[in-house]
Amino acid sequence: MKKHTRRLDEIRQFEMLDPARVLQIKQESRNRTCAGCAEIRFIENPFDGRKNLKCAIGKEIGKRCSNYQERTGNE
């Protein structure tokens, strides 16, 4: 079986689970990222003017670290 066909079959099997379980799995994956952290900043590149996401602590973007702090509405 081709690799991409096998992946499609896995996706279909995942979606055939109980809808509550599918929602739980999707929410768990969101909780493993650093999205919504107060330390994430948009930094403008001085050479081309593009804005990039950077962690103010210097950690890798995308993986939640032990310094994660939920962003409040004031920031």
N, C-alpha and C positions, 0 to 999 in steps of 0.2 A: 504494500500500500504506500502511496506517495506521502511524503511528509505533510504537505499542505492539506491533503484529504484527511489524514489522520487528525490534524488539528481541528478541522471543521467538525469532525465526528465528536471530538472532545467537547467542543463548544455546544453542540446540540445536546449532548448528554448532560452537561452542566445546566443548560436551560430547562431540561425536563425534570429537574428536581422540584421539590416543594417550593412554591413561590416565596414563602417566608424564609426558607433556607437560602435561596438565591439572593434575596435582599440582605440577609445577614452576612453572607460571604462578600458581597460588594462593599458593604459598610466596613467590614474588617479590613479590607484592602486599603480603603481611604484612611483608616486610622494608623497605617504604617508609614504614611508620608508626612512631610513637614508642611504641607499646605495649611495655611492659617496660622503659622507661627509668627510671633511678634518680631522675631529677629531677621525676617526676610525683607530685603530692601531692593528697590529698583536703582541700579547704578548706571549712570550714563557713561558710555565709552567715549573718551575724549578724542579718539581718532576718527570714528565714523558716526558718532552721535546716537548710535543704537543703545537702547536701554536693556540691561540684562539683570536677571535675578541673582542676587548674591546673599549669602548668609553673613550677617554682621559678626558672628562668632568665628567664622572661617570654616564651618563644617560643609560637607557635601550637600548640595540641594537635592531633594527627592527622598532622602531617608531620614526618618524621624530620629533625632538624637536625644540624649538624656537632658539637654538644655531646653527642650521644647516648651514654649509658653504660648498659650492661646492668645491670639490677638483680640484686643477689646475694641469697641467702637470709637474710642477717643484717638486712635492712632491714624 
